Amino acid sequence: MDLIDSSGDDNLVIDASSGQDTILIPDHAWLQHADFVRQGSDLLLVGDDGKKILVRDYFNLENPPDLVTRVGGVFDAKLVASLAGPVAPGEYAQAAGGATEPIGKIETISGIVQITRVDGTKVTAKKGDDIFQGDVVETGADASIGMVLADDSVFSLDADARAVLDEMVYDPGEQTGNLGISLISGVMSFVSGQISKSDPDAMVLKTPLATIGIRGTSGSVESGETTQVVLTEEAGGSVGEIVVKTAGGVQVLNSPLQSTNISDPTQPPPAPVVLSAEAYSQKFGASVAAVNNTLSAAGLPTLPPPTDAATPPGEQQGEGGPEGFKAPREGSDFGKNTAEDMDKVRGELDKARQEELALREQIEKSLKFFDKFQERFEKDVEQKFQQLASKFLRDIQDQVGALTTNNSEIVAPILALIQKANAAGQIASAAESAAAAKKVAVEAEVVAKGVAAGLDQSSSNSLSSAVTAPLDALGAASALAATSSGIMLSAGALLGSFAAGNTINP
């Protein structure tokens, strides 16, 4: 962390590229009201007292350091960039010129209010002007402004205040979105709109000391060397919640005029106290009046005047008390501890809500861990499958290689059988030739003897056919055997090739 002393007389220069994570500027109030100027890659801070601090190469860094004050206030790099604006103001398309859609409108204004657009151009605000995401709004002395956003959220800034409209995304059909505002300095009062009702974490206010989640309610915030947050009733008397977070912990406000005051953001926000209506009006009355004027101008219900907390039951019942109520006997201690009991119950409720927030954060962490585990599991399964598939293919290739190398042991018995069949075929073929020659001789002898015995030629021929029929059958069988022998020879040749390890084509 590099230290910049803003209390001296000389202007200071620091090199942001020296590797520090943060730059410490002790005077919190000085930084809150300083002008942030982008000079090429350098950041120039100019205080109300004329003192200057130049941070060289700040905007050249991929992750510029945060500016941190002695009280623990943090001006992160994103906020610094918003306050410093672009390199060349007016060079890019102006938001007010229609390059983006407006996120709201100015309904009420008094005094001088300056708005710096995203393109760096500055305008003097007037009633009816559109406001845009990224606008930096600054009120002068004795000035105030009231704005209505697209989801009917209403904000007012009192005198000498500065705020950045960081984010506004809203779907009017679904009535969902996100809203983020940074209150750099001064007093702001607000009434939440549709966004905070659809998602308890969708509407967030930030100060250099705390992050404030708004859950369907109204309230006020002061951002100075301390940050004070107060919860108030909405129109109709409903009360929501405000969740105040610091680096040290969380505090929940859920009763009218409950307040917490953060002076050390490294510690949990202090337990809430209930302000009197007078104390609240004295500090926040002007900004609440601006909110009510804005609500009225927009045709929305106005906020009720603040009232002191109701006396707990049992403390003041009047003479007879409610109808049907029998007053305790004189000297009874009935009701004396009611206020303490209520405080205890509120404390337990706040504790439960804080535990709920902690549990919610733990669940979100668990879900992120599960997503990472699932992704890793899927990668491991895919890798294992590929390994098994590769091993299977290698085994098959080895077996195929073994089959095509030497198959003589498998083929030898089959070849022996084929050779026997071939020998039998050759014997049959010789028998066929002998039978044919014998048939011719027998036929001639039978015909001659038949004629000598007095038979005519036709009868002699018929007798010859009957006698030589067995010799014809022997010849046919021998031919079949010869054909089978030929087939066996072909099969033997193929098996011989297979036994030698050659490829066999059908």
C-alpha positions as CSV (number, residue, x, y, z in Angstrom):
1,M,0.0,0.0,0.0
2,D,1.4,3.4,-1.0
3,L,0.7,6.4,1.3
4,I,-0.3,9.8,-0.1
5,D,-0.5,12.5,2.4
6,S,-3.1,15.0,1.2
7,S,-2.7,17.3,4.2
8,G,0.7,18.9,3.1
9,D,1.2,22.0,1.0
10,D,3.0,20.4,-2.0
11,N,1.3,18.7,-4.8
12,L,2.1,14.9,-4.8
13,V,3.0,12.4,-7.6
14,I,2.8,8.6,-7.3
15,D,3.6,5.9,-9.8
16,A,0.7,3.4,-9.9
17,S,2.7,0.9,-11.8
18,S,5.0,0.2,-8.8
19,G,2.8,-2.8,-8.0
20,Q,0.9,-1.7,-4.9
21,D,-2.6,-3.1,-4.4
22,T,-4.1,0.1,-2.9
23,I,-3.2,3.7,-2.6
24,L,-3.9,5.3,0.9
25,I,-5.2,8.8,1.0
26,P,-5.7,9.6,4.7
27,D,-8.2,12.5,4.4
28,H,-11.6,10.8,3.7
29,A,-13.5,14.0,3.3
30,W,-10.9,15.5,1.0
31,L,-11.3,12.5,-1.4
32,Q,-15.1,12.5,-1.2
33,H,-15.2,16.0,-2.6
34,A,-12.2,15.9,-4.9
35,D,-12.5,16.2,-8.6
36,F,-11.4,13.0,-10.5
37,V,-9.7,13.9,-13.8
38,R,-8.4,11.5,-16.4
39,Q,-5.3,12.9,-18.1
40,G,-4.3,10.3,-20.7
41,S,-3.2,7.3,-18.7
42,D,-2.8,9.4,-15.5
43,L,-5.4,10.1,-12.7
44,L,-5.4,13.6,-11.3
45,L,-7.2,14.3,-8.0
46,V,-8.0,18.0,-7.3
47,G,-9.3,18.9,-3.8
48,D,-11.5,21.8,-2.8
49,D,-8.5,23.3,-1.2
50,G,-6.6,23.3,-4.6
51,K,-4.3,20.5,-3.6
52,K,-3.5,18.1,-6.4
53,I,-2.4,14.4,-6.4
54,L,-1.3,12.9,-9.7
55,V,-1.3,9.1,-10.0
56,R,0.9,8.2,-13.0
57,D,-0.1,5.3,-15.4
58,Y,-3.2,4.5,-13.3
59,F,-5.4,3.8,-16.3
60,N,-2.6,1.8,-18.1
61,L,-3.0,-1.0,-15.6
62,E,-5.2,-4.0,-16.2
63,N,-6.3,-3.9,-12.5
64,P,-5.7,-0.4,-11.1
65,P,-5.3,-0.1,-7.3
66,D,-8.2,1.0,-5.1
67,L,-8.0,4.3,-3.3
68,V,-8.4,3.7,0.4
69,T,-8.9,6.4,3.1
70,R,-7.7,6.4,6.7
71,V,-11.2,5.5,8.0
72,G,-11.3,2.5,5.7
73,G,-13.4,4.0,2.9
74,V,-12.8,2.3,-0.4
75,F,-13.0,4.0,-3.8
76,D,-12.6,1.0,-6.1
77,A,-11.2,1.1,-9.6
78,K,-14.6,1.0,-11.3
79,L,-15.9,3.9,-9.2
80,V,-12.7,5.9,-9.9
81,A,-13.1,5.3,-13.7
82,S,-16.8,6.5,-13.5
83,L,-15.8,9.7,-11.6
84,A,-12.9,10.4,-13.9
85,G,-14.8,10.0,-17.1
86,P,-13.3,9.2,-20.6
87,V,-10.1,10.5,-22.0
88,A,-11.7,13.0,-24.4
89,P,-15.1,14.4,-23.0
90,G,-17.7,14.6,-25.8
91,E,-15.8,12.4,-28.2
92,Y,-18.2,9.5,-27.8
93,A,-21.9,9.4,-28.5
94,Q,-23.7,11.2,-25.7
95,A,-26.1,9.3,-23.6
96,A,-28.5,12.3,-23.6
97,G,-28.4,12.2,-27.4
98,G,-30.3,9.0,-27.6
99,A,-27.4,6.5,-27.8
100,T,-28.9,4.6,-24.9
101,E,-32.3,4.5,-23.3
102,P,-33.0,6.7,-20.3
103,I,-33.4,5.0,-16.9
104,G,-35.5,7.7,-15.3
105,K,-36.4,11.4,-15.2
106,I,-35.8,14.4,-12.9
107,E,-39.2,15.4,-11.3
108,T,-38.1,18.1,-8.9
109,I,-35.0,20.3,-8.6
110,S,-33.9,23.3,-6.7
111,G,-30.6,25.2,-6.8
112,I,-27.7,24.2,-9.1
113,V,-27.3,20.5,-9.9
114,Q,-24.6,19.2,-12.3
115,I,-24.8,16.0,-14.2
116,T,-21.7,14.4,-15.9
117,R,-22.7,12.0,-18.6
118,V,-20.9,8.8,-19.6
119,D,-19.1,10.6,-22.5
120,G,-17.7,13.1,-20.0
121,T,-19.8,16.1,-21.0
122,K,-21.4,18.1,-18.1
123,V,-24.8,19.6,-18.1
124,T,-26.8,21.7,-15.7
125,A,-29.8,19.6,-14.8
126,K,-33.4,20.9,-15.0
127,K,-36.8,19.5,-14.3
128,G,-38.0,17.0,-16.9
129,D,-34.5,16.0,-18.0
130,D,-33.8,12.3,-18.6
131,I,-31.2,10.5,-16.6
132,F,-29.0,7.6,-17.8
133,Q,-27.0,4.8,-16.5
134,G,-23.5,6.0,-15.6
135,D,-24.6,9.6,-14.8
136,V,-22.7,11.3,-12.0
137,V,-25.1,13.7,-10.2
138,E,-23.7,16.5,-8.0
139,T,-25.8,19.0,-6.0
140,G,-24.5,22.4,-5.1
141,A,-24.9,24.3,-1.8
142,D,-28.6,24.7,-0.9
143,A,-29.6,22.5,-3.9
144,S,-31.6,19.2,-4.1
145,I,-32.9,16.9,-6.7
146,G,-35.6,14.3,-6.9
147,M,-35.6,11.5,-9.5
148,V,-38.0,8.8,-10.5
149,L,-36.6,5.6,-12.1
150,A,-38.2,3.3,-14.6
151,D,-39.4,0.8,-11.9
152,D,-40.9,3.7,-9.8
153,S,-38.0,3.9,-7.4
154,V,-37.6,7.4,-6.1
155,F,-34.3,9.0,-5.0
156,S,-33.5,12.5,-3.7
157,L,-30.1,14.1,-3.0
158,D,-29.7,16.9,-0.5
159,A,-27.2,19.7,-0.8
160,D,-23.5,19.1,-1.4
161,A,-24.1,15.4,-2.4
162,R,-22.5,13.3,-5.1
163,A,-23.9,10.0,-6.5
164,V,-23.2,7.7,-9.5
165,L,-26.1,5.8,-11.2
166,D,-24.0,2.7,-11.6
167,E,-26.6,0.2,-13.0
168,M,-30.2,0.1,-14.0
169,V,-31.6,-2.9,-15.8
170,Y,-35.4,-3.3,-15.7
171,D,-37.9,-5.5,-17.5
172,P,-41.3,-3.8,-17.1
173,G,-43.1,-7.0,-18.3
174,E,-41.6,-9.2,-15.7
175,Q,-40.9,-6.3,-13.3
176,T,-37.4,-7.7,-12.6
177,G,-33.9,-6.2,-13.0
178,N,-31.0,-4.8,-11.1
179,L,-30.4,-1.3,-9.6
180,G,-27.1,0.0,-8.2
181,I,-26.2,3.5,-7.0
182,S,-23.0,4.7,-5.3
183,L,-23.5,7.6,-2.8
184,I,-20.1,9.2,-2.6
185,S,-21.0,12.0,-0.2
186,G,-24.1,13.8,1.2
187,V,-27.6,12.7,2.2
188,M,-29.9,10.6,0.1
189,S,-33.5,9.4,0.8
190,F,-35.3,6.8,-1.2
191,V,-38.5,4.8,-1.8
192,S,-37.9,1.4,-3.4
193,G,-39.8,0.4,-6.6
194,Q,-40.6,-2.8,-8.3
195,I,-37.1,-4.2,-8.6
196,S,-36.6,-4.6,-4.9
197,K,-39.9,-6.4,-4.5
198,S,-39.0,-9.1,-7.0
199,D,-35.6,-9.9,-5.7
200,P,-34.3,-8.9,-2.2
201,D,-30.8,-8.5,-3.5
202,A,-31.5,-6.6,-6.7
203,M,-31.4,-3.1,-5.3
204,V,-28.1,-2.0,-3.8
205,L,-26.7,1.3,-2.5
206,K,-23.0,1.6,-1.9
207,T,-21.0,4.1,0.1
208,P,-17.2,4.0,0.6
209,L,-17.8,2.4,4.0
210,A,-20.8,0.0,3.5
211,T,-23.0,-1.8,1.1
212,I,-26.8,-1.4,1.6
213,G,-29.3,-3.9,0.3
214,I,-32.9,-2.6,0.1
215,R,-35.8,-5.0,0.4
216,G,-39.0,-3.2,-0.5
217,T,-38.9,-0.2,1.8
218,S,-38.0,3.4,2.2
219,G,-35.2,5.1,4.2
220,S,-32.3,7.5,4.3
221,V,-28.5,7.3,4.0
222,E,-25.8,9.8,4.9
223,S,-22.3,9.2,3.5
224,G,-19.5,11.1,5.2
225,E,-16.6,10.1,7.4
226,T,-19.2,7.8,8.8
227,T,-22.2,6.2,7.0
228,Q,-25.6,6.3,8.8
229,V,-28.5,4.2,7.5
230,V,-32.1,4.6,8.7
231,L,-35.2,2.5,7.9
232,T,-38.6,4.3,7.6
233,E,-42.2,3.4,6.9
234,E,-43.5,3.5,3.4
235,A,-46.9,5.0,2.3
236,G,-49.6,2.9,4.0
237,G,-47.4,2.1,7.0
238,S,-45.6,-1.0,5.5
239,V,-42.0,-1.6,6.5
240,G,-39.5,-3.7,4.7
241,E,-35.8,-4.4,5.5
242,I,-32.4,-2.9,5.0
243,V,-29.4,-5.1,5.1
244,V,-26.2,-3.3,5.9
245,K,-22.9,-5.1,5.1
246,T,-19.3,-4.2,5.9
247,A,-16.1,-6.2,5.6
248,G,-16.6,-7.1,9.2
249,G,-20.2,-8.4,9.1
250,V,-23.9,-7.8,8.5
251,Q,-26.7,-5.9,10.3
252,V,-30.4,-6.0,9.5
253,L,-32.8,-3.1,10.1
254,N,-36.5,-4.0,10.1
255,S,-38.3,-1.6,12.4
256,P,-39.3,2.1,11.7
257,L,-36.5,4.6,12.5
258,Q,-34.0,1.9,13.3
259,S,-30.5,3.2,12.5
260,T,-26.9,2.0,12.4
261,N,-23.9,4.2,12.1
262,I,-20.7,2.7,10.5
263,S,-17.4,4.3,11.4
264,D,-15.1,1.3,11.0
265,P,-15.9,-0.9,8.0
266,T,-13.5,-3.6,9.2
267,Q,-16.0,-4.3,12.0
268,P,-19.6,-5.5,11.9
269,P,-22.2,-2.7,11.8
270,P,-23.2,-1.6,15.3
271,A,-26.5,-2.9,16.7
272,P,-29.4,-0.7,15.6
273,V,-30.8,2.1,17.7
274,V,-34.2,3.7,17.3
275,L,-34.1,7.4,16.5
276,S,-36.6,9.8,17.7
277,A,-38.8,11.4,15.0
278,E,-37.2,14.8,15.9
279,A,-33.7,13.5,15.5
280,Y,-34.5,11.9,12.2
281,S,-36.2,15.0,10.8
282,Q,-33.4,17.2,11.9
283,K,-30.8,15.3,9.8
284,F,-32.9,13.9,6.9
285,G,-35.9,16.2,6.8
286,A,-34.8,18.1,3.7
287,S,-34.1,15.0,1.6
288,V,-37.4,13.4,2.8
289,A,-39.2,16.6,1.7
290,A,-37.6,16.3,-1.7
291,V,-38.7,12.7,-1.9
292,N,-42.3,13.5,-1.1
293,N,-42.3,16.4,-3.6
294,T,-41.0,14.0,-6.2
295,L,-43.6,11.3,-5.3
296,S,-46.4,13.9,-5.5
297,A,-45.2,15.2,-8.9
298,A,-45.1,11.6,-10.2
299,G,-48.6,10.9,-8.9
300,L,-47.3,8.4,-6.3
301,P,-48.3,8.1,-2.6
302,T,-46.2,10.2,-0.3
303,L,-44.4,9.0,2.8
304,P,-46.0,9.5,6.2
305,P,-44.3,11.9,8.7
306,P,-42.0,10.1,11.0
307,T,-43.4,9.3,14.5
308,D,-41.7,8.0,17.6
309,A,-42.0,4.3,18.2
310,A,-45.3,3.2,19.8
311,T,-45.2,2.6,23.6
312,P,-45.0,-1.1,24.1
313,P,-48.2,-2.8,25.3
314,G,-48.7,-2.7,29.1
315,E,-46.8,0.6,29.6
316,Q,-49.7,3.0,29.0
317,Q,-53.1,1.5,28.8
318,G,-55.2,4.5,29.8
319,E,-57.8,4.4,32.7
320,G,-59.7,1.3,31.8
321,G,-57.5,-0.2,29.1
322,P,-59.0,-1.9,26.0
323,E,-62.5,-3.2,26.2
324,G,-62.6,-6.5,28.1
325,F,-59.2,-5.8,29.6
326,K,-58.9,-6.3,33.4
327,A,-56.2,-4.0,34.8
328,P,-53.6,-5.8,37.0
329,R,-53.9,-5.4,40.7
330,E,-52.0,-2.6,42.4
331,G,-48.4,-3.6,43.1
332,S,-48.3,-6.2,40.3
333,D,-45.2,-6.2,38.1
334,F,-47.3,-7.1,35.0
335,G,-45.8,-5.3,32.0
336,K,-42.8,-3.8,33.6
337,N,-40.3,-5.9,31.6
338,T,-42.2,-5.7,28.3
339,A,-39.9,-3.2,26.6
340,E,-36.8,-5.3,27.5
341,D,-38.5,-8.4,26.3
342,M,-39.4,-6.7,23.0
343,D,-35.8,-5.6,22.6
344,K,-34.6,-9.1,23.3
345,V,-37.0,-10.5,20.7
346,R,-35.9,-8.0,18.2
347,G,-32.3,-8.9,18.9
348,E,-33.0,-12.6,18.4
349,L,-34.9,-11.8,15.2
350,D,-31.9,-9.8,13.9
351,K,-29.6,-12.6,14.8
352,A,-31.8,-15.1,13.0
353,R,-31.8,-12.9,9.9
354,Q,-28.0,-12.6,10.0
355,E,-27.7,-16.3,10.2
356,E,-30.1,-16.6,7.3
357,L,-27.8,-14.3,5.2
358,A,-24.8,-16.3,6.3
359,L,-26.6,-19.5,5.3
360,R,-27.6,-18.1,2.0
361,E,-24.0,-17.2,1.2
362,Q,-22.9,-20.7,2.2
363,I,-25.5,-22.2,-0.1
364,E,-24.3,-20.1,-3.0
365,K,-20.7,-21.2,-2.3
366,S,-21.8,-24.8,-2.1
367,L,-23.7,-24.5,-5.5
368,K,-20.6,-23.0,-7.1
369,F,-18.5,-25.9,-5.6
370,F,-21.0,-28.4,-7.0
371,D,-20.9,-26.9,-10.4
372,K,-17.1,-27.2,-10.4
373,F,-17.3,-30.7,-9.1
374,Q,-19.8,-31.7,-11.8
375,E,-17.6,-30.2,-14.5
376,R,-14.5,-32.1,-13.2
377,F,-16.5,-35.3,-12.8
378,E,-17.7,-35.2,-16.4
379,K,-14.1,-34.5,-17.6
380,D,-12.8,-37.5,-15.5
381,V,-15.5,-39.8,-16.9
382,E,-14.8,-38.8,-20.5
383,Q,-11.0,-39.3,-19.9
384,K,-11.6,-42.7,-18.4
385,F,-13.8,-43.8,-21.2
386,Q,-11.3,-42.7,-23.8
387,Q,-8.6,-44.7,-21.9
388,L,-10.8,-47.8,-21.8
389,A,-11.7,-47.5,-25.5
390,S,-8.0,-47.1,-26.4
391,K,-7.1,-50.2,-24.4
392,F,-9.9,-52.2,-26.0
393,L,-8.7,-51.2,-29.5
394,R,-5.1,-52.2,-28.6
395,D,-6.2,-55.6,-27.4
396,I,-8.3,-56.3,-30.5
397,Q,-5.3,-55.3,-32.7
398,D,-3.0,-57.6,-30.8
399,Q,-5.5,-60.5,-31.2
400,V,-5.9,-59.8,-34.9
401,G,-2.1,-59.6,-35.2
402,A,-1.8,-63.0,-33.5
403,L,-4.3,-64.6,-35.9
404,T,-2.5,-63.4,-39.0
405,T,0.9,-64.5,-37.8
406,N,0.9,-68.3,-37.6
407,N,-2.2,-70.5,-37.7
408,S,-0.7,-73.8,-38.7
409,E,-1.6,-75.6,-35.5
410,I,-5.3,-74.7,-35.9
411,V,-5.4,-75.6,-39.7
412,A,-3.4,-78.9,-39.6
413,P,-6.2,-81.2,-38.5
414,I,-8.5,-79.8,-41.1
415,L,-6.0,-80.2,-43.8
416,A,-5.5,-83.8,-42.9
417,L,-9.2,-84.5,-43.2
418,I,-9.3,-82.7,-46.6
419,Q,-6.4,-84.9,-47.8
420,K,-8.3,-88.1,-46.8
421,A,-11.4,-86.8,-48.6
422,N,-9.3,-86.1,-51.7
423,A,-7.7,-89.6,-51.7
424,A,-11.2,-91.1,-51.5
425,G,-12.3,-89.0,-54.4
426,Q,-9.4,-90.2,-56.5
427,I,-10.3,-93.9,-55.7
428,A,-13.9,-93.1,-56.7
429,S,-12.7,-91.6,-60.0
430,A,-10.7,-94.7,-60.9
431,A,-13.8,-96.9,-60.1
432,E,-15.9,-94.8,-62.4
433,S,-13.5,-95.4,-65.3
434,A,-13.4,-99.2,-64.6
435,A,-17.2,-99.4,-64.3
436,A,-17.6,-97.6,-67.7
437,A,-15.3,-100.1,-69.5
438,K,-17.0,-103.1,-67.8
439,K,-20.4,-101.8,-68.8
440,V,-19.5,-101.7,-72.5
441,A,-18.3,-105.3,-72.4
442,V,-21.2,-106.6,-70.4
443,E,-23.7,-104.9,-72.7
444,A,-22.2,-106.6,-75.8
445,E,-22.1,-110.0,-74.2
446,V,-25.8,-109.8,-73.0
447,V,-27.1,-108.7,-76.4
448,A,-25.2,-111.5,-78.2
449,K,-26.4,-114.2,-75.8
450,G,-30.0,-112.9,-76.0
451,V,-30.0,-113.0,-79.8
452,A,-28.5,-116.5,-79.7
453,A,-31.3,-117.7,-77.4
454,G,-33.9,-116.5,-79.8
455,L,-34.7,-113.0,-78.4
456,D,-35.3,-110.2,-80.8
457,Q,-32.9,-107.1,-80.8
458,S,-35.2,-104.9,-78.7
459,S,-35.7,-107.4,-76.0
460,S,-32.0,-108.1,-76.0
461,N,-31.2,-104.4,-75.5
462,S,-33.7,-104.1,-72.6
463,L,-32.2,-107.1,-70.9
464,S,-28.7,-105.4,-71.4
465,S,-29.9,-102.2,-69.7
466,A,-31.3,-104.0,-66.8
467,V,-28.1,-105.9,-66.2
468,T,-25.8,-102.8,-66.5
469,A,-27.9,-100.4,-64.4
470,P,-25.7,-101.0,-61.2
471,L,-22.6,-100.1,-63.3
472,D,-24.3,-96.7,-64.2
473,A,-25.0,-95.9,-60.6
474,L,-21.4,-96.7,-59.7
475,G,-20.3,-94.2,-62.4
476,A,-22.6,-91.4,-61.1
477,A,-21.3,-91.8,-57.5
478,S,-17.7,-91.7,-58.7
479,A,-18.4,-88.4,-60.6
480,L,-19.9,-86.9,-57.4
481,A,-16.9,-88.0,-55.5
482,A,-14.6,-86.4,-58.0
483,T,-16.5,-83.1,-57.8
484,S,-16.2,-83.2,-53.9
485,S,-12.5,-83.9,-54.3
486,G,-12.1,-80.8,-56.4
487,I,-13.9,-78.7,-53.7
488,M,-11.7,-80.1,-51.0
489,L,-8.6,-79.3,-53.0
490,S,-9.7,-75.6,-53.2
491,A,-10.5,-75.5,-49.5
492,G,-7.1,-77.0,-48.7
493,A,-5.4,-74.3,-50.8
494,L,-7.2,-71.6,-48.9
495,L,-6.4,-73.1,-45.5
496,G,-2.8,-73.6,-46.5
497,S,-2.6,-69.9,-47.2
498,F,-4.3,-69.0,-43.9
499,A,-1.9,-71.3,-42.0
500,A,1.0,-69.4,-43.5
501,G,-0.4,-66.1,-42.1
502,N,-1.6,-64.7,-45.5
503,T,-4.7,-62.6,-45.9
504,I,-7.6,-64.7,-47.2
505,N,-10.1,-63.2,-49.7
506,P,-13.4,-65.1,-50.4
